[in-house]
Amino acid sequence: MNLRWFYKLASPPYFYRLAGTLGPWLGGLSIALIVAGAYGGLVLAPPDYLQGDGFRMIYVHVPSAYLGMMAYVVMATAAAIGFIWRIKLAHAVAVSAAPLGASFTFLGLVTGAIWGKPMWGTFWQWSDARLVFFLVLFFLYMGYLALREVTEDRDKADRLSAVLAVVGVINIPIIHYSVEWWTTLHQGPTITRLDGPSITMDMLAPLLVMIAGFSVFFVWLLFVRLQGEILVREQKSRWTQELMQRGRV
């Protein structure tokens, strides 16, 4: 039963309709979560005892950085599934996730630099391992997108970019554990500590809401982009022709 559901979910026409149904709900939920999290973090949360109101950048920087890494894992996993089992929808997921992940990674770099200037006295520090490897993550996204752009044959582009995505996933645990393996400007784990979070609940709760909101926002955008990618890949199929005839595209 579960295997049948998996094959059904991997069907482009089925997933296209599913994404169209869930998309508006995900969009509304993401906006509600982000508004609630922003209000809690920017208005209700008290100033930090060291950073003052400057710490509030955490409510954009942390979700952006998290989504940058999570999107890469989604991209690499989908690319690997497409490469191994030749599921064309999986390659479409990887292609759709790449520009979103690159955008969140860029936002994480920019907000980190803005936050770092008043806190560390500099926008950038090459000796900080997390900063450097997070920049590598952005370059991996750019490399993936550039490789697809210069490879005219789509099937070949799927295979080559999948290899790059899977090889590059080793960078994700390096980013995560960099603050434990090397001395960096970044502080150690704040939320995932074994002895409990090192941030008070009135600051933590809005952050968790923002992370949830950004995550749902990512899924919504992924569904929207994936619908477009499916139409491009399936433009010669009967079901897409029927959609165009009915004006549903």
N, C-alpha and C positions, 0 to 999 in steps of 0.2 A: 504493500500500500504506500509506504513512504518512498520507495524507489519510483513508483508510478508518479507520485507527486513531484519528485525531483525532475523527472523527464518532462513533465507538464510545465514546470516552472522554467525549464531551459528552452521552451518553445518560444520563438520570437513573437508570433502573433498573440499568444497567451500573455506573455509578459508585457507586451505593448498595451494591451487592454487593462491589465492589472495596474500598471504604472499610471495610466490615465485615470483610473478610479481612485487610487490612493493618493495621487499627487496633490490635489487640492486640500485634502485633510492634513497631509504632512506639512504643506506650506502654512496653513493656518496654525497648526500646533507649534511649529518652529517659531513663528512670529510671536505667539503668545508667551512661549518660554523665554525668548530673548528679551522681550519687553519686561517680563516679570523679573528676570535675572538682572537686567540692567538697572531697574528701579531699586532692587534690593542691594545691589553692589554700589551704585553711585549715590543713592540717597539714604538708604536705611543703615548700611554698614558703617561702623565708626571708623575714624582715621586710624591708621596703623601707628603704634607707639614710637616707631623709628622713622618710617617713611612718610608719615602724615597722609595726606590725600593722594600723594603720588603713587601709592600702592594700588590704586583703583585701576591702573592699567592692566592688572592681573586678570580682570574680567573680560578682556579682549585678547590679551597676549596668550594666556594659557589655553583657552579653547582653540585659538587659531593654530598654535603649535601642536596641540593634540590632534587636531583634524589633519594637519599636514602629514603627520606620521601615520595616522589611521588610514587616510586615503591611500597612502603608498602601500600599506599592507593589503587593502582591498584591491588595488590595481595589480600588485604582484600575485596575489592569490588567484584572481580571475585570469590573469595572463597564463599562469601555470596550468590551470584547469583547461583553458583553451588550447594550450600547447600539447598537453598530454592526452586529453580525451577529444580534442578537435571539436569542442562545443563552440559554435560561432557566436552565441550570445555572450559567452564568457569573454571573448576578445572585445566585444562591443562594450562590456562593462569596464574593462581595463582602459580602453580608449576614452570612455566618458569620464572616468575618475581622474585621469591624469591632469587635465587643465584645472580641475577643481582643487586637487591636491597642491598643484603648483601655486594657485592663488592663495590658499590658506597658508602655505609655507612662506610665501612672500609677505603676507600680512603679519605672520609671526616674526619674521626678521625685522620688519619696519617697526612694529610696536615694541619689540625687544630693544631696538636701538633707541627709540624715544624714551623708553623707561630706563634704559641703562645710563643715559647721559646725566640725569640728576642724581641717580643712585650710585653709580660707579665713577662718574666724572668723565666718561667717554662713550661714544656711540658704538664703538667696536673694539674688541680686544682679541688679537689673533692667538694669544696664549690660552684662551678659553676654549676647551675642547668641545663643549656643547655648541657654542656658537659656530665653530668651524665645521663640525659634522652636520649641523643643521643647514649650513650653507651648501654642503655637499649634497644634502637631500634635494635642495632646490635645483642644483645642477643635474642631478639624476632625472628629475622631472623634465627639465629642458632637453636633456639628451634623449629621453624617451620620445618626446614630441618631435624633436628635430629628426630623429631616425625615421619616424613614420612619415614625416614630410618629404624626405629625400628618397624614400623607397616607393616607387610608383606602383608596383604590384602589391595589392592589399594583403593577400595571403602571405606573401613574403614579409611584408611589414609586420604582420601579426606575429610571425615566428621570431623574427629578429628582435623586435621590441619586447617580446615576452622573455627572451633570454636576459636582456638588459635589466628588465624589471625584477626578475627573480634573483639575479646576482646582486643587485643593489639593495635588496631587502636586508642584507647583513648590516647595513648602516643604521637600521632602526634600533636594535638593542644597544648599539654603540652610543647613539644619542641618549637613550634612556639611562644607561649606566655610567655615562661619562662623568657625572658629578661624584660617583663613588670610586671610579678607577683613577681619576686625575684630580689635582687641585685646580678648581675653577672659580670664577667669579660667581657662578650660579650657586645658589644654596642647594642643600641636599633635598631628598624627597619631603614634600610637605603634606600630601594627602595619603600616600600609600605607605606610611611608616607602620612598622609592626606594633609599636606602642601607642598608636593612634595619631591622628592628624595634629600638626604643630600650629594649626590656625584655628581660631575660635569659631564656634558654630555660626555666629552672626555674620562672619565674613565667609565661611565655608559654604553655607547653604546657597547664597546667590551664585557662587562660583560653580557649584554642581549644577544648578539650574541653567547657567549659561553654557556649560559644557554639553548638557542634554539638548539645549536649544540649537547650538551649533551643529550637533550631531544629526538631529532631525532635519535641519536646514540642508546639510550636506546630502542626506538621502533624498530629499525632495529635488534638489538640483541634479543629483545623479539620475533620478528617474526621468526628469525633463530632458537631459542631454541624451540619455539612453534611448528614449523614444525617437529622437531625431536620428541617432546612429542606426537604429534598427530600420528605420525607413530608408536610409541611404543604402544599407546592405541588402535590404529585401525589396528594392524598388521594382524589380522585374517579376516578383512573385504575384500570384493571383490575388492574395488577400490585400496587398497594398494597392493594387490596381482598383479593387473594389472600394477601398477606403477613399481613394481619390475621386472615383466616379460619384460617390455619395457625398463628397465635399467634407469628409471627416478629417482631412489632413491639412 
